[in-house]
Amino acid sequence: MSGCKGGYYRDAWRYQKNNGFMPCRSYKYISDKTKTEQQCRYSENKVIGKVTGWGYLNSVEAMLDTTRK
């Protein structure tokens, strides 16, 4: 299977941690209406940052504590 491997958020966070992320203007959305497989258009020279960590939060308090750090 080629393409971006679906849209699960945990996979997206892992991908961004390993590869970095590009600005939206450099990574246009392709509609699934065509039903054809597309290659991701990742370009290392357009990376503007990387996710350093992620996890699951089980309460609003945990979210607030995390965002205050």
N, CA, C and O atoms as CSV, one atom per row, in Angstrom:
chain,resi,resn,atom,element,x,y,z
A,1,MET,N,N,0.848,-1.193,0.000
A,1,MET,CA,C,0.000,0.000,0.000
A,1,MET,C,C,0.881,1.240,0.000
A,1,MET,O,O,1.813,1.345,0.798
A,2,SER,N,N,0.600,2.141,-0.859
A,2,SER,CA,C,1.348,3.397,-0.887
A,2,SER,C,C,0.488,4.493,-0.272
A,2,SER,O,O,-0.585,4.215,0.263
A,3,GLY,N,N,0.939,5.691,-0.342
A,3,GLY,CA,C,0.177,6.810,0.199
A,3,GLY,C,C,0.547,7.097,1.646
A,3,GLY,O,O,1.624,6.730,2.115
A,4,CYS,N,N,-0.367,7.759,2.340
A,4,CYS,CA,C,-0.096,8.241,3.697
A,4,CYS,C,C,-0.525,7.282,4.790
A,4,CYS,O,O,-0.410,7.623,5.967
A,5,LYS,N,N,-1.005,6.121,4.460
A,5,LYS,CA,C,-1.372,5.068,5.410
A,5,LYS,C,C,-2.556,5.437,6.286
A,5,LYS,O,O,-2.579,5.076,7.462
A,6,GLY,N,N,-3.528,6.136,5.753
A,6,GLY,CA,C,-4.740,6.425,6.518
A,6,GLY,C,C,-4.651,7.707,7.318
A,6,GLY,O,O,-3.765,8.530,7.088
A,7,GLY,N,N,-5.561,7.878,8.248
A,7,GLY,CA,C,-5.637,9.124,8.978
A,7,GLY,C,C,-5.696,8.985,10.479
A,7,GLY,O,O,-6.279,9.841,11.144
A,8,TYR,N,N,-5.109,7.929,11.048
A,8,TYR,CA,C,-5.114,7.769,12.495
A,8,TYR,C,C,-4.177,8.772,13.146
A,8,TYR,O,O,-3.018,8.891,12.748
A,9,TYR,N,N,-4.672,9.496,14.146
A,9,TYR,CA,C,-3.875,10.562,14.761
A,9,TYR,C,C,-2.606,10.035,15.401
A,9,TYR,O,O,-1.578,10.709,15.337
A,10,ARG,N,N,-2.629,8.867,16.013
A,10,ARG,CA,C,-1.406,8.369,16.651
A,10,ARG,C,C,-0.327,8.085,15.611
A,10,ARG,O,O,0.859,8.285,15.875
A,11,ASP,N,N,-0.732,7.621,14.431
A,11,ASP,CA,C,0.233,7.413,13.353
A,11,ASP,C,C,0.780,8.746,12.849
A,11,ASP,O,O,1.958,8.853,12.509
A,12,ALA,N,N,-0.081,9.755,12.806
A,12,ALA,CA,C,0.355,11.087,12.378
A,12,ALA,C,C,1.385,11.662,13.347
A,12,ALA,O,O,2.386,12.238,12.921
A,13,TRP,N,N,1.139,11.507,14.658
A,13,TRP,CA,C,2.100,12.019,15.642
A,13,TRP,C,C,3.436,11.283,15.529
A,13,TRP,O,O,4.494,11.910,15.584
A,14,ARG,N,N,3.393,9.975,15.372
A,14,ARG,CA,C,4.642,9.205,15.205
A,14,ARG,C,C,5.386,9.645,13.945
A,14,ARG,O,O,6.603,9.829,13.966
A,15,TYR,N,N,4.658,9.807,12.866
A,15,TYR,CA,C,5.271,10.224,11.603
A,15,TYR,C,C,5.946,11.583,11.778
A,15,TYR,O,O,7.086,11.773,11.353
A,16,GLN,N,N,5.240,12.526,12.403
A,16,GLN,CA,C,5.793,13.865,12.586
A,16,GLN,C,C,6.988,13.856,13.539
A,16,GLN,O,O,7.919,14.644,13.371
A,17,LYS,N,N,6.965,12.978,14.530
A,17,LYS,CA,C,8.105,12.867,15.436
A,17,LYS,C,C,9.331,12.346,14.685
A,17,LYS,O,O,10.445,12.822,14.904
A,18,ASN,N,N,9.126,11.373,13.805
A,18,ASN,CA,C,10.240,10.774,13.063
A,18,ASN,C,C,10.692,11.590,11.857
A,18,ASN,O,O,11.876,11.589,11.523
A,19,ASN,N,N,9.768,12.286,11.201
A,19,ASN,CA,C,10.087,12.943,9.936
A,19,ASN,C,C,9.947,14.452,9.940
A,19,ASN,O,O,10.462,15.125,9.046
A,20,GLY,N,N,9.260,14.991,10.929
A,20,GLY,CA,C,8.997,16.423,10.935
A,20,GLY,C,C,7.702,16.728,10.212
A,20,GLY,O,O,7.074,15.847,9.625
A,21,PHE,N,N,7.311,18.004,10.264
A,21,PHE,CA,C,6.085,18.405,9.572
A,21,PHE,C,C,6.357,19.612,8.703
A,21,PHE,O,O,7.243,20.423,8.971
A,22,MET,N,N,5.566,19.699,7.655
A,22,MET,CA,C,5.698,20.771,6.676
A,22,MET,C,C,4.512,21.715,6.825
A,22,MET,O,O,3.480,21.314,7.364
A,23,PRO,N,N,4.628,22.968,6.361
A,23,PRO,CA,C,3.473,23.871,6.417
A,23,PRO,C,C,2.368,23.371,5.489
A,23,PRO,O,O,2.648,22.721,4.482
A,24,CYS,N,N,1.135,23.668,5.818
A,24,CYS,CA,C,-0.011,23.208,5.025
A,24,CYS,C,C,0.096,23.612,3.564
A,24,CYS,O,O,-0.285,22.840,2.685
A,25,ARG,N,N,0.599,24.790,3.292
A,25,ARG,CA,C,0.686,25.249,1.899
A,25,ARG,C,C,1.628,24.377,1.066
A,25,ARG,O,O,1.555,24.388,-0.163
A,26,SER,N,N,2.508,23.626,1.724
A,26,SER,CA,C,3.424,22.736,1.003
A,26,SER,C,C,2.917,21.306,0.931
A,26,SER,O,O,3.546,20.462,0.293
A,27,TYR,N,N,1.803,21.020,1.565
A,27,TYR,CA,C,1.313,19.648,1.647
A,27,TYR,C,C,-0.198,19.659,1.430
A,27,TYR,O,O,-0.968,19.470,2.371
A,28,LYS,N,N,-0.603,19.875,0.219
A,28,LYS,CA,C,-2.018,20.028,-0.111
A,28,LYS,C,C,-2.803,18.743,0.129
A,28,LYS,O,O,-2.271,17.642,-0.010
A,29,TYR,N,N,-4.063,18.896,0.488
A,29,TYR,CA,C,-4.977,17.769,0.701
A,29,TYR,C,C,-5.402,17.202,-0.639
A,29,TYR,O,O,-5.685,17.951,-1.574
A,30,ILE,N,N,-5.448,15.885,-0.736
A,30,ILE,CA,C,-5.945,15.218,-1.932
A,30,ILE,C,C,-7.222,14.490,-1.548
A,30,ILE,O,O,-7.209,13.664,-0.635
A,31,SER,N,N,-8.306,14.777,-2.217
A,31,SER,CA,C,-9.593,14.157,-1.922
A,31,SER,C,C,-9.570,12.663,-2.184
A,31,SER,O,O,-8.916,12.189,-3.113
A,32,ASP,N,N,-10.286,11.936,-1.358
A,32,ASP,CA,C,-10.408,10.490,-1.539
A,32,ASP,C,C,-11.436,10.139,-2.618
A,32,ASP,O,O,-11.633,8.961,-2.914
A,33,LYS,N,N,-12.083,11.123,-3.198
A,33,LYS,CA,C,-13.127,10.869,-4.197
A,33,LYS,C,C,-12.590,10.158,-5.433
A,33,LYS,O,O,-13.338,9.446,-6.104
A,34,THR,N,N,-11.326,10.334,-5.743
A,34,THR,CA,C,-10.764,9.698,-6.943
A,34,THR,C,C,-10.533,8.211,-6.746
A,34,THR,O,O,-10.432,7.461,-7.717
A,35,LYS,N,N,-10.449,7.781,-5.494
A,35,LYS,CA,C,-10.224,6.373,-5.145
A,35,LYS,C,C,-8.939,5.806,-5.753
A,35,LYS,O,O,-8.849,4.605,-6.010
A,36,THR,N,N,-7.957,6.661,-5.981
A,36,THR,CA,C,-6.665,6.195,-6.479
A,36,THR,C,C,-5.618,6.435,-5.413
A,36,THR,O,O,-5.692,7.411,-4.666
A,37,GLU,N,N,-4.647,5.548,-5.343
A,37,GLU,CA,C,-3.579,5.703,-4.366
A,37,GLU,C,C,-2.642,6.816,-4.813
A,37,GLU,O,O,-2.309,6.932,-5.993
A,38,GLN,N,N,-2.231,7.617,-3.870
A,38,GLN,CA,C,-1.319,8.727,-4.133
A,38,GLN,C,C,-0.093,8.575,-3.248
A,38,GLN,O,O,-0.200,8.052,-2.139
A,39,GLN,N,N,1.021,9.001,-3.693
A,39,GLN,CA,C,2.224,9.022,-2.869
A,39,GLN,C,C,2.181,10.266,-1.982
A,39,GLN,O,O,1.761,11.336,-2.423
A,40,CYS,N,N,2.615,10.120,-0.738
A,40,CYS,CA,C,2.753,11.306,0.109
A,40,CYS,C,C,3.770,12.231,-0.530
A,40,CYS,O,O,4.738,11.771,-1.136
A,41,ARG,N,N,3.563,13.505,-0.402
A,41,ARG,CA,C,4.467,14.466,-1.023
A,41,ARG,C,C,5.385,15.103,0.007
A,41,ARG,O,O,5.576,16.319,0.019
A,42,TYR,N,N,5.943,14.282,0.859
A,42,TYR,CA,C,6.875,14.744,1.884
A,42,TYR,C,C,8.165,15.223,1.230
A,42,TYR,O,O,8.674,14.595,0.302
A,43,SER,N,N,8.686,16.341,1.725
A,43,SER,CA,C,9.951,16.875,1.235
A,43,SER,C,C,10.756,17.347,2.442
A,43,SER,O,O,10.378,18.308,3.111
A,44,GLU,N,N,11.852,16.675,2.712
A,44,GLU,CA,C,12.655,16.984,3.902
A,44,GLU,C,C,13.087,18.451,3.950
A,44,GLU,O,O,13.183,19.026,5.035
A,45,ASN,N,N,13.347,19.057,2.810
A,45,ASN,CA,C,13.806,20.450,2.817
A,45,ASN,C,C,12.690,21.451,3.119
A,45,ASN,O,O,12.956,22.646,3.246
A,46,LYS,N,N,11.434,20.978,3.237
A,46,LYS,CA,C,10.319,21.861,3.598
A,46,LYS,C,C,9.867,21.680,5.047
A,46,LYS,O,O,8.898,22.311,5.471
A,47,VAL,N,N,10.549,20.833,5.808
A,47,VAL,CA,C,10.190,20.583,7.204
A,47,VAL,C,C,10.415,21.847,8.023
A,47,VAL,O,O,11.468,22.478,7.924
A,48,ILE,N,N,9.420,22.217,8.835
A,48,ILE,CA,C,9.536,23.416,9.668
A,48,ILE,C,C,9.580,23.096,11.159
A,48,ILE,O,O,9.741,24.005,11.973
A,49,GLY,N,N,9.443,21.836,11.532
A,49,GLY,CA,C,9.500,21.465,12.940
A,49,GLY,C,C,9.279,19.979,13.123
A,49,GLY,O,O,8.948,19.266,12.176
A,50,LYS,N,N,9.465,19.513,14.363
A,50,LYS,CA,C,9.243,18.116,14.707
A,50,LYS,C,C,8.486,18.024,16.020
A,50,LYS,O,O,8.641,18.870,16.900
A,51,VAL,N,N,7.674,16.999,16.142
A,51,VAL,CA,C,7.008,16.685,17.401
A,51,VAL,C,C,8.058,16.039,18.294
A,51,VAL,O,O,8.769,15.135,17.854
A,52,THR,N,N,8.166,16.484,19.531
A,52,THR,CA,C,9.165,15.912,20.435
A,52,THR,C,C,8.585,14.839,21.341
A,52,THR,O,O,9.326,14.042,21.916
A,53,GLY,N,N,7.271,14.813,21.469
A,53,GLY,CA,C,6.626,13.802,22.287
A,53,GLY,C,C,5.132,13.960,22.228
A,53,GLY,O,O,4.617,15.027,21.892
A,54,TRP,N,N,4.438,12.894,22.556
A,54,TRP,CA,C,2.985,12.925,22.594
A,54,TRP,C,C,2.500,11.812,23.507
A,54,TRP,O,O,3.245,10.887,23.830
A,55,GLY,N,N,1.259,11.911,23.911
A,55,GLY,CA,C,0.702,10.892,24.780
A,55,GLY,C,C,-0.791,11.084,24.923
A,55,GLY,O,O,-1.377,11.976,24.309
A,56,TYR,N,N,-1.397,10.251,25.727
A,56,TYR,CA,C,-2.830,10.302,25.957
A,56,TYR,C,C,-3.114,11.034,27.259
A,56,TYR,O,O,-2.420,10.833,28.256
A,57,LEU,N,N,-4.119,11.869,27.250
A,57,LEU,CA,C,-4.556,12.577,28.445
A,57,LEU,C,C,-5.938,12.060,28.815
A,57,LEU,O,O,-6.793,11.871,27.950
A,58,ASN,N,N,-6.147,11.833,30.104
A,58,ASN,CA,C,-7.416,11.241,30.519
A,58,ASN,C,C,-8.342,12.195,31.246
A,58,ASN,O,O,-9.370,11.778,31.779
A,59,SER,N,N,-7.985,13.486,31.275
A,59,SER,CA,C,-8.866,14.445,31.936
A,59,SER,C,C,-8.539,15.864,31.463
A,59,SER,O,O,-7.467,16.121,30.915
A,60,VAL,N,N,-9.465,16.757,31.683
A,60,VAL,CA,C,-9.243,18.166,31.362
A,60,VAL,C,C,-8.095,18.713,32.210
A,60,VAL,O,O,-7.281,19.499,31.726
A,61,GLU,N,N,-8.032,18.297,33.475
A,61,GLU,CA,C,-6.960,18.765,34.367
A,61,GLU,C,C,-5.585,18.360,33.829
A,61,GLU,O,O,-4.642,19.151,33.870
A,62,ALA,N,N,-5.472,17.131,33.326
A,62,ALA,CA,C,-4.198,16.672,32.762
A,62,ALA,C,C,-3.825,17.499,31.541
A,62,ALA,O,O,-2.655,17.829,31.349
A,63,MET,N,N,-4.817,17.836,30.708
A,63,MET,CA,C,-4.564,18.668,29.539
A,63,MET,C,C,-4.072,20.053,29.961
A,63,MET,O,O,-3.101,20.568,29.406
A,64,LEU,N,N,-4.738,20.643,30.931
A,64,LEU,CA,C,-4.329,21.959,31.398
A,64,LEU,C,C,-2.936,21.935,32.007
A,64,LEU,O,O,-2.135,22.834,31.750
A,65,ASP,N,N,-2.639,20.929,32.801
A,65,ASP,CA,C,-1.301,20.807,33.395
A,65,ASP,C,C,-0.231,20.677,32.309
A,65,ASP,O,O,0.840,21.275,32.417
A,66,THR,N,N,-0.516,19.911,31.283
A,66,THR,CA,C,0.436,19.696,30.201
A,66,THR,C,C,0.683,20.973,29.407
A,66,THR,O,O,1.824,21.274,29.057
A,67,THR,N,N,-0.366,21.716,29.123
A,67,THR,CA,C,-0.204,22.926,28.314
A,67,THR,C,C,0.429,24.074,29.101
A,67,THR,O,O,0.918,25.030,28.499
A,68,ARG,N,N,0.429,23.999,30.409
A,68,ARG,CA,C,1.063,25.034,31.224
A,68,ARG,C,C,2.575,24.867,31.293
A,68,ARG,O,O,3.277,25.799,31.685
A,69,LYS,N,N,3.081,23.715,30.926
A,69,LYS,CA,C,4.531,23.441,31.023
A,69,LYS,C,C,5.284,24.105,29.896
A,69,LYS,O,O,6.507,23.986,29.815
